[in-house]
Amino acid sequence: MSEVLAVNAANLTKTYGTLTAIDRISIKVAQGEVYGLLGPNGAGKTTFLRMLFGLIRPDRGTLEVFGRTWDKHGVAVLEGVAGFIESPKFYPGLSGRRNLQLLAGLDGGVAPERIDEVLDIVDLTDRQRHKVGGYSFGMRQRLGVAASLVRDPKLLVLDEPANGLDPAGIRDMRALVKRLASSGLTVLLSSHDMGEVEQICDDVTIMRTGTVAYHGSIAALREQAPAQAHRITTTDDTAAEALARARGLDVTPIENGLAVRGPQGDIDDLINDTVGAGIALRGLSLDETPLEALFFMLTEPPPNAPTPQLDVPVGSGAQR
């Protein structure tokens, strides 16, 4: 693996008047990995990507892309970089292929075979002659990926690529990103969906209100996630809650039931206790996944509650 990082951001800060959009964040993306930038809306993900593309400049800190900086290298920073921020835009009255040809022309032009290749990669070959105005939202998102791939980048940046897609579109986008990653392309993916990032990414930075709440591998994050939550509904939730606490389980009253966390065997014993006590079980289902639970703990802590402390150094960047 190259010693030069695809992205190396250190202590970046960006303010708008009294609002601090980005507060001293550090992110390191190694070449050849799929990296997730995760956080709820307003966490600062898009602000960071805008700085990466040179659309805005940080007030403090440094940002290198393949060892190049905007101050020293100008637009050359974007050599080998492609992607889109928010939703990609196209001429709706033109075909998908014609849109790609026009965009390629702005970048110096490419051989027709390259257009064929990227349309095949995103599974739009059969619809390439159709007007983009008739494309589904998912097809336009995939056309945005195709437009990024036309220039054969080393780093592909995708801002919420599955946002607004139906389940089939999300499945197709995840499969596409996985195929691109398998080719050795570096992918920087922003998302607010823990499930999406968990399935695709190697490492992740979790952001909260402009700061870094976690920075490290998905594997290390998974080790620190709480137990799987079960949603339990009974004819007497108050009595069932008492039984759960007596077994030392983590239980939280929720609307129409209880959220109970603990080892699966203890959950099974709780169900037996509940039924044995004459309390009818009305519902039992899995709630949020452990990583989703940890994500919400990191990004949406209760009022006046401290942010959970993880074993992996927060905000320091992955050292390679």
N, C-alpha and C positions, 0 to 999 in steps of 0.2 A: 504493500500500500504506500502511495506517495506520502512524503512528509508534509507536502503543501496541502493545507486544508482547503476544501471547496469553499467553505465559509468560515471566517474567523472574526467574530464580533466580540469586542471587549469593552465593558463598562459604557455601553451606549445609553445616552439620555436624550430625550426629545420632549420639549415642553411647548405648550400653546397657551401663552399668558400664564394664568395660575394653574392650568391643568398640566400635570406631568403624565404624558401618554406612555413614555418608556423611561424607566428609572434604573439606570446602571445595570443593564442586562448583558450577559456574556453567553454566547452560543458558538459551539464549534461543530462543524459538519465535516466529517471525513469523506474523501472521495470514495465513491462506490457504494455508499450506504443509502438507505431510505430513512430519512430523518423526519420526525413529527414535531410540529410546532402546535401545541395543544392549549386550548383555553376557551372560556366562554366569550360571547360577543363583548367587545369593549376591553378585552384583556391586553390589547396592544399588538396582536399578531400581524394585522395588516399594516400597521405603522412600521413595524420592523421590515416587512417585505418591501414597502415603499422606499425605505432607506437603502435596501439591498439593490433595488433597481435604479437608484439615483433620482427618484421622483421628489424626495425630500432629503434634507441633510440633517444628521444628528447635531445636537448642540454640543455634546461632549462624547468622548470615546472614539474608538477606531473600528472600522469595518473593512475587512479584506475579503476579496473573492478570488480564489486561486492566486493569492499573494498580491493582488493588485488593489489599489485604493482609488477612490474618486479624486482625491486631491492630487495624486501623482500621475494617474493614468487616464483620467477622464472617462470618456465613453468606452475606451478599451477594456474597462472593467467587465463589460458585458460580453466580451468575446467568449464563446462557448457556453453562454447562459441564455435560457429561454423560459417562457412560462407566461402566466397571466395572474393578475390581481383582480379579485372579485370575479364577475362573470365575463367571459370573452364576448366581444362584439363583432358582428359581421354585417355585410350588406344583405338584407333579407331577400331582395329581388334577384340576387345572383346565386348561382349554384355553389355547392360546397367546394367543388374543384376550382371554380373561377375565383372564389374568395382566396383560396390558398395560393393561386397563381399571382394574384395582385399583391398579397402580403410578401410572397417570395421576391417579387420584383422590387419592393421597397428595400429588401435586404441584399440586392445585387443579382437576384435571379437564381434558379436552380434548374437542373435537368428535369424533363417531364417524368423520368423514371422515379425521381425522388418523391414527386407528388403521388405517384401510384403507390409507392412504398408506404408512406405515412398514412394514406387512406386505408390501406390494407391493415396496418398495425392497429388502427382504431375501429376497424370493422365498419367502414363507411363506403367501401368500394361500390356496393350496389346502389347507394344513394348519392353518389358524387355528382350526378348530373341534375339532381333535384334542387329546387330553390331552397335556400336556408330558411326562408320564412315558413316553410312547411315542415321543418325539422322539429322534433320534440326537444324539450329542454336538455335531456340527457344526450341527444345527438349533437346539440350545439356545444355542450361541454366537451364531448369527445373530439369535435372539430377543433376546439380550442387547443386540445392536446396535440392534434395533428399539426396545427399551425406552429406550435412551439417546436415540434420535432423536425419541421422542414429544414431548419438550419443546423440539424445534427448536433445538438448541444451536448456538453459534458455535465451540465447541471440543469435540471428541470425543476422549476418552481411552480407549484400548484396551490392556489389559494382557495380553500374550501371546495375542492372539485366535486364532492358528492352533495353539496348543499342544494336543497330543493329537488333532489331526485327522488323518484319513487323507489320501492325496494328493488325492483329489477334493474333500475338505472344505477343504484348504489352497488349492487352485485357486479355489474358490468364494469364500473369505474374501478372498483377494487381489483378485479381481475386484470384490467389494463395496466394499472400501476405495478402490480406484481410482475407482469410480463416485461415491462420496461426495466424494472429493477433487476430482473434475472439477466438482462443483457449487459449489466455493469454500469448503467447510467446512474449518476447521483441524483436522488430525488429529495427535494425539500417540500414537505407537504404540511399545510396548515389545516386545522380542523377544530371543531368543538365537540367531536364525537369520539369518546374514548374507545369504543368498539372498533371504529374505523382505523384508528392509529394502532391499536393493539394487534390487529390482523396484518398490518402492512409494514410497520416501521421497526427499525432496529433500536434506535435511540430516540429519546423524546425530551423536549423542554416543555414543561407545563407553566403557563403564565397566568398571573392573577393581577388585575388592575395595574398593568405595566411593569410588574416585577416577576422574577423567576421563583416559582414555588417548588419546582423539582427539575433536576437536570441529570439524566443518566440513561441507563439501558431499560428497555421494557422488562427484561428478565429481573433486574434488581428491583424495579418498581413492583412487579408481581409478588416478589417475596415479602414485601412489606404491606400488601393489601390485606384488609380485614377478611374475616370469614364470609362465605356466601350468605346473603340475606334471604330469609324465607318470609313470605307474607302469609300470615295465618289469620283466619277468620273463624270465630266460634260463636256459640249462643251465649257465652259469658266471657267476654274478652278480659274483664277485670280479674276473674279467677284464673284464667289461662296465663295472664301476665304474672300473677303471683307464683304459679307453678314454674314458669320459665325462670324467674329470679331465684327461686329456691334451688334450681339446678345450676345457678351461676351463669346463665346465658345473658347475653346482651340483648335487651328487649326495648323497643321504642313504640309507644302507641302511635298509630297512624290512622288516617281516615278509613273506616270500615275494616279495622283489624289491627294486627301487631306486626312489626318488622322484627324478626328474631335472628340473631347471628350466633354461630357457634359450630363446633364440629358436627358433622352429619349424624354421627351416632347419638349425640346428645339431643339433636333435633328429633330423631326417631323416638328416643325415650320420652321426650316431652309430649309427642303426639299420643303415645301409649298412656302417659299420665293423665292427659286431658280427657281422653275417651274413658279411661278407668274411673275418673272422678264424676262421670255422668254428664260431661260437657260435650255437646255435639260439635263435630268439626264441620264447618260450612265451606271452608276453602283453604287450600294449601298450594302455593305456587312460589317459584323462584322470583325474587325481586331483582334489583340491580346487581350486576356482576361485581365481584370484589374490586376490580380495577375501576369500575365506574363509581363505586362507593368511595374509593380513595381519591379519585378525581374531584368529586363533589366536596370531600373533606378539605382538600387543598385549595379549591377555588371558591367555595361557598361556605366558609365556616360560620357557625351560629354567631349572632351579635356578641361582641366583647370576648369571644373565644379566641385563644391563640391559634395560629396556623400550625398544624401537626408538624413535628420535627421528624424527618426521615434520616436514615443512616447515611445515604448518599449525600455528599456535600451539595448544598443548594446554591445554584447560580454560579458555580465555579467553572462550569464547562467540562465536557468529557475529555479526559487526558488520554492521548494515544501516543 
